[in-house]
Amino acid sequence: MSRILIVEDEDAIRRVLIKIIKNENTSFVVEEAADGEEGLAKIEAADFDLVLCDIKMPKMDGVEVLEKVQAIKPEIPFIMISGHGELETAVESMRLGAFDYISKPPDLNRLLNAIRNALDRKKLVVENKRLKKKVDKNYEMIGESEETTRIKGIIEKVAPTEARVLITGENGTGKELVAHWLHQKSERSKNPMIEVNCAAIPSELIESELFGHVKGSFTGANKDRAGKFEAANGGTIFLDEIGDMSLSAQAKVLRALQENKVSRVGSDKDIKVDVRVIAATNKNLKREIAKGRFREDLYHRLAVILINVPSLNERVADIPLLIEHFTEIIAAQQGNAVRKFSEGAINLLKTYKWTGNIRELRNVIERLTILGEEEITENDVQLFANK
């Protein structure tokens, strides 16, 4: 159930907007305010999923309301309502953080599309915040080895900047962990980080996933849909396994990076986006370029900063701290006491070759905590590690 606030000083316009919204979805809860001061007071007192706000109002204009709400509840999307001669102000409100603007009198389809897209964006932001609360612990960078310390140092320098980052490394080394740290330590951390696994999305759907689509643009496109670049506006988009992206999608990503614009599949309308791009791959992109499978111009756009995440075999000194970290997480998830590992067990685990890297180590630790005794011994490792 979505809560929508209409801030509009003209009673007739409020009535029209309420009717349109209720006809779209009767479950929507719609509240109204007759001026900017009343609207701001309602926003401060309650949570809303969307605000439709007139620009020219007595007491406090819509731009001032937008600016004040951006400071206290930036996750609420604003659709500005502009009258004749207010187009320049409407565009300025977009720069200040408004999601969209609608001219008076409101066009039905334009208004409904804006409302749907704004509510979709709000859901993504809320979900991202919910996940982020879980993520902080799970994505903590564990280790004090020389290799891990080097990466932490790079992150501290790079995160506060707008530089694009390309993260390389084998599967399971923690590339997504580095991406999360870059975002969480950046000025964009209050806005969403949207993740896209380029290897998991069929090539014929990747462009729609990244850039959105308009209704009827292909079979199954039953309504307009915002893409991941739009959802990440003001924040970060993480393109994981970008080496698996199709060449046609690469061309569109390159344009987005060059012009800060995207266009939905089936549309020729440009949409401005402000997105920091972090990409990751387990492939050698220079080799992929030589084989014609990856665009060299895109590579140079992405690889402003290169971070190579070493394999677990290259950072064996981190294994004791990783064991401690994983046992605490697993115990909390299973509701059990934290298991202890003997020195012999730890030393034996340090001698193994970890082809699956940190992901494999975590699975082994979980297996040992389930099958081992109160203290995990060298004998338990030999029996259950399956190495």
C-alpha positions in Angstrom: 0.0 0.0 0.0 1.6 3.3 -1.2 1.1 6.6 0.5 1.0 9.6 -1.8 0.9 13.3 -0.8 -0.4 16.0 -3.1 0.8 19.5 -2.3 -1.2 21.9 -4.5 -2.9 25.2 -3.7 -5.6 24.9 -6.4 -8.4 22.8 -5.1 -9.6 21.8 -8.6 -6.2 20.4 -9.5 -6.0 18.4 -6.2 -9.4 16.9 -7.0 -8.3 15.9 -10.5 -5.0 14.3 -9.2 -6.8 12.4 -6.5 -9.3 11.0 -8.9 -6.6 9.9 -11.4 -4.5 8.3 -8.7 -7.5 6.4 -7.1 -8.6 5.2 -10.5 -5.1 3.8 -11.1 -5.0 1.9 -7.8 -7.7 2.0 -5.2 -5.3 0.8 -2.5 -3.3 4.0 -2.7 -3.6 6.2 0.3 -3.8 9.8 -0.9 -3.4 12.8 1.4 -3.4 16.5 0.4 -2.0 19.8 1.5 -3.1 23.3 0.3 0.3 25.0 0.5 4.0 24.3 1.0 4.1 24.8 4.7 1.3 22.4 5.3 2.9 19.9 2.9 6.3 20.1 4.7 4.6 19.6 8.1 2.9 16.5 6.9 6.1 15.1 5.4 8.0 15.7 8.6 5.2 14.0 10.7 4.7 10.9 8.5 6.3 8.7 5.8 5.2 9.0 2.2 6.2 6.9 -0.8 5.7 9.8 -3.3 5.0 13.5 -3.2 3.3 15.4 -6.1 4.2 19.1 -5.5 3.1 22.3 -7.2 5.9 24.7 -7.9 4.1 28.1 -7.4 2.3 28.2 -4.1 1.7 30.7 -1.3 3.8 30.7 2.0 6.4 28.3 0.6 7.0 27.3 -3.0 7.5 23.8 -4.3 11.3 24.2 -4.9 11.8 25.2 -1.2 9.7 22.2 0.0 11.8 19.9 -2.2 15.1 21.4 -0.9 14.0 21.0 2.8 12.7 17.4 2.3 16.0 16.5 0.4 17.8 17.4 3.7 15.7 15.2 6.0 14.1 12.5 3.8 16.0 12.3 0.5 14.5 8.9 -0.3 11.0 10.3 -1.0 10.6 10.9 -4.8 9.1 14.2 -5.8 7.1 14.8 -9.0 6.9 18.6 -9.5 3.7 20.1 -11.1 4.6 23.1 -13.3 2.3 25.7 -14.7 2.7 27.8 -17.8 6.0 29.6 -17.8 7.5 27.5 -15.0 9.4 25.1 -17.2 12.8 26.5 -16.4 12.0 26.2 -12.6 10.8 22.6 -13.2 14.1 21.7 -14.8 16.0 23.3 -11.9 14.0 21.2 -9.5 15.2 18.1 -11.3 18.8 19.2 -10.7 17.9 19.6 -7.0 16.7 16.0 -6.8 13.1 15.9 -8.1 12.2 12.6 -9.9 10.2 14.2 -12.7 7.9 17.1 -13.5 4.4 17.3 -15.0 2.9 20.3 -16.8 -0.6 21.6 -16.1 -3.1 20.5 -17.1 -1.7 17.0 -16.4 -1.6 14.5 -19.3 -3.1 11.2 -18.0 -0.6 8.8 -19.4 2.4 11.0 -18.7 1.3 11.4 -15.1 0.6 7.7 -14.5 3.9 6.6 -16.0 5.7 9.1 -13.8 3.9 7.9 -10.7 4.6 4.2 -11.5 8.3 4.9 -12.2 8.7 7.0 -9.0 7.1 4.3 -6.8 9.3 1.7 -8.4 12.3 3.8 -7.7 11.2 4.3 -4.0 10.8 0.5 -3.6 14.3 -0.1 -4.9 15.8 2.6 -2.6 13.9 1.1 0.4 15.0 -2.5 -0.5 18.6 -1.3 -0.9 18.6 0.3 2.5 17.1 -2.8 4.0 19.8 -5.0 2.4 22.5 -2.5 3.3 21.8 -3.0 7.0 22.5 -6.7 6.5 25.4 -6.0 4.2 27.6 -4.0 6.4 28.7 -7.0 8.5 28.7 -9.5 5.7 30.8 -7.3 3.4 33.3 -6.3 6.0 36.9 -6.6 4.6 38.7 -9.1 6.9 42.4 -9.5 6.9 45.7 -7.8 7.8 48.0 -9.4 5.2 50.1 -7.1 3.0 47.7 -7.8 0.1 44.6 -6.9 2.0 46.1 -3.8 3.6 47.1 -2.6 0.1 43.5 -2.9 -1.2 42.1 -1.2 1.9 44.5 1.7 1.3 43.4 2.0 -2.3 39.8 2.0 -1.3 40.4 4.8 1.3 41.9 7.0 -1.4 39.5 6.2 -4.3 36.1 5.9 -2.5 35.6 9.6 -1.9 36.3 10.5 -5.6 34.0 10.0 -8.6 36.6 7.9 -10.4 35.3 4.7 -12.1 36.8 1.5 -10.9 37.4 -1.8 -12.5 37.9 -4.7 -10.1 39.6 -7.9 -11.4 40.2 -11.3 -9.8 39.3 -14.9 -9.7 35.8 -16.1 -8.8 35.2 -16.1 -5.1 37.9 -13.6 -4.1 35.5 -10.9 -2.9 35.2 -8.5 -5.8 31.7 -7.5 -4.8 33.0 -6.9 -1.3 35.4 -4.3 -2.7 32.6 -2.7 -4.7 30.4 -2.4 -1.6 33.2 -0.8 0.4 33.9 1.7 -2.3 30.2 2.7 -2.3 29.8 2.8 1.5 32.9 5.0 1.9 31.8 7.4 -0.8 29.8 10.6 -0.8 27.1 8.6 -2.6 26.5 6.1 0.2 23.2 7.7 1.2 21.9 6.8 -2.3 21.4 3.3 -3.7 24.0 0.9 -4.9 22.3 -1.1 -7.7 24.0 -4.5 -8.6 23.7 -6.1 -12.0 25.2 -9.6 -12.6 25.8 -9.3 -16.3 26.5 -13.1 -16.6 23.2 -14.0 -15.1 21.0 -12.0 -17.5 20.2 -13.4 -21.0 21.9 -11.3 -23.7 18.5 -10.4 -25.3 17.3 -8.9 -21.9 20.5 -7.1 -20.7 19.7 -3.8 -22.4 16.2 -3.7 -21.0 17.6 -4.5 -17.5 20.2 -1.8 -17.7 18.3 1.0 -19.5 14.6 0.1 -19.1 12.0 -0.2 -21.8 8.8 1.3 -23.0 5.5 -0.5 -23.3 5.3 -2.6 -26.5 9.0 -2.4 -27.3 9.2 -6.2 -27.3 7.1 -9.3 -26.5 6.3 -9.2 -22.8 6.9 -5.5 -22.4 3.5 -4.8 -20.9 4.3 -1.5 -19.3 7.0 1.1 -19.2 9.9 0.1 -16.9 12.8 2.0 -15.5 16.2 0.4 -15.9 19.0 -0.1 -13.4 20.9 3.1 -14.5 17.8 5.2 -13.6 17.3 3.3 -10.3 21.0 4.1 -9.4 20.6 7.8 -10.2 22.6 9.7 -7.6 24.3 6.5 -6.4 26.4 3.7 -7.7 25.8 0.9 -10.3 27.9 -2.2 -9.9 28.3 -4.1 -13.2 29.5 -7.5 -12.0 31.0 -9.9 -14.6 31.0 -7.1 -17.2 33.2 -9.3 -19.4 30.1 -11.3 -20.2 28.1 -8.4 -21.5 27.1 -8.4 -25.2 28.8 -5.9 -27.6 25.5 -4.1 -28.3 25.0 -3.5 -24.5 28.6 -2.4 -24.2 28.0 0.3 -26.8 25.0 1.7 -24.8 27.0 1.6 -21.5 29.8 3.5 -23.3 27.3 6.2 -24.3 25.9 6.4 -20.8 29.4 7.0 -19.5 30.3 9.5 -22.2 27.1 11.6 -22.1 25.5 10.7 -18.7 22.4 9.8 -20.6 20.4 6.6 -21.2 17.4 5.8 -23.5 15.0 3.0 -22.8 14.6 0.2 -25.3 12.0 1.3 -27.8 12.3 5.0 -27.0 14.3 7.8 -28.5 14.0 10.0 -25.5 17.2 10.7 -23.5 17.1 10.4 -19.7 19.8 12.2 -17.8 21.5 10.0 -15.1 24.1 10.8 -12.5 25.7 7.4 -11.7 29.1 6.2 -10.6 30.1 3.0 -12.3 32.0 0.2 -10.6 32.7 -2.9 -12.7 34.1 -6.3 -12.0 35.3 -9.3 -14.0 37.1 -12.6 -13.7 38.2 -12.4 -17.3 41.3 -10.9 -18.8 39.7 -8.0 -20.7 42.8 -7.2 -22.7 42.7 -10.7 -24.1 38.9 -10.3 -24.7 39.6 -7.1 -26.6 42.2 -8.8 -28.8 39.6 -11.5 -29.6 37.0 -8.8 -30.5 34.7 -9.7 -27.6 35.1 -6.5 -25.5 35.3 -2.9 -26.6 38.7 -1.2 -26.0 37.1 2.2 -25.7 34.8 0.9 -22.9 37.7 -0.7 -21.2 39.6 2.6 -21.0 36.4 4.4 -19.7 36.0 1.8 -17.0 39.6 1.2 -15.9 40.3 4.7 -14.5 41.3 2.9 -11.3 42.3 -0.8 -11.4 42.0 -3.0 -8.3 43.1 -6.6 -8.5 41.8 -8.8 -5.7 44.4 -11.5 -5.0 43.4 -15.2 -4.6 43.1 -16.7 -1.1 46.3 -18.6 -1.8 48.1 -15.3 -2.2 46.9 -14.1 1.2 47.2 -17.1 3.4 48.0 -14.9 6.4 44.4 -13.8 6.5 42.9 -17.3 7.0 42.9 -17.2 10.8 40.9 -14.0 10.9 38.6 -15.2 8.1 37.9 -18.4 10.1 37.1 -16.3 13.2 34.8 -14.0 11.1 32.9 -16.8 9.4 32.4 -18.8 12.6 30.8 -15.8 14.3 28.5 -15.2 11.3 27.5 -18.8 11.0 26.8 -19.2 14.7 24.6 -16.1 14.6 22.7 -17.5 11.6 22.2 -20.9 13.1 21.6 -19.8 16.7 24.5 -21.8 18.0 27.5 -21.1 20.2 30.6 -19.9 18.3 32.9 -22.9 17.6 36.6 -22.7 18.3 39.3 -23.9 15.9 42.5 -25.5 17.3 45.8 -24.2 16.2 46.5 -27.5 14.4 43.2 -27.1 12.5 44.0 -23.6 11.5 47.5 -24.5 10.3 46.2 -27.4 8.3 43.6 -25.1 6.5 46.4 -22.7 5.7 48.2 -25.4 3.7 45.3 -26.2 1.4 45.0 -24.9 -2.2 41.8 -22.9 -2.3 40.6 -23.1 -5.9 37.2 -21.5 -4.9 39.0 -18.8 -2.8 37.1 -17.2 0.1 33.8 -18.5 -1.0 35.1 -22.1 -0.7 36.7 -21.3 2.7 33.4 -20.1 4.0 31.6 -23.3 2.8 34.3 -25.5 4.5 34.0 -23.5 7.8 30.2 -24.0 7.8 30.6 -27.7 7.1 33.1 -28.1 9.9 30.9 -26.2 12.4 28.0 -28.5 11.6 29.9 -31.8 11.5 32.8 -31.2 13.9 33.0 -31.3 17.7 32.8 -28.4 20.2 36.4 -27.5 19.2 37.3 -28.1 15.6 40.5 -30.1 15.5 43.0 -31.1 12.9 41.3 -34.5 12.7 37.9 -32.8 11.9 39.5 -30.9 9.1 41.0 -34.1 7.6 37.6 -35.8 7.9 35.3 -33.1 6.6 37.2 -30.5 4.7 37.2 -32.7 1.5 40.5 -31.3 0.3 
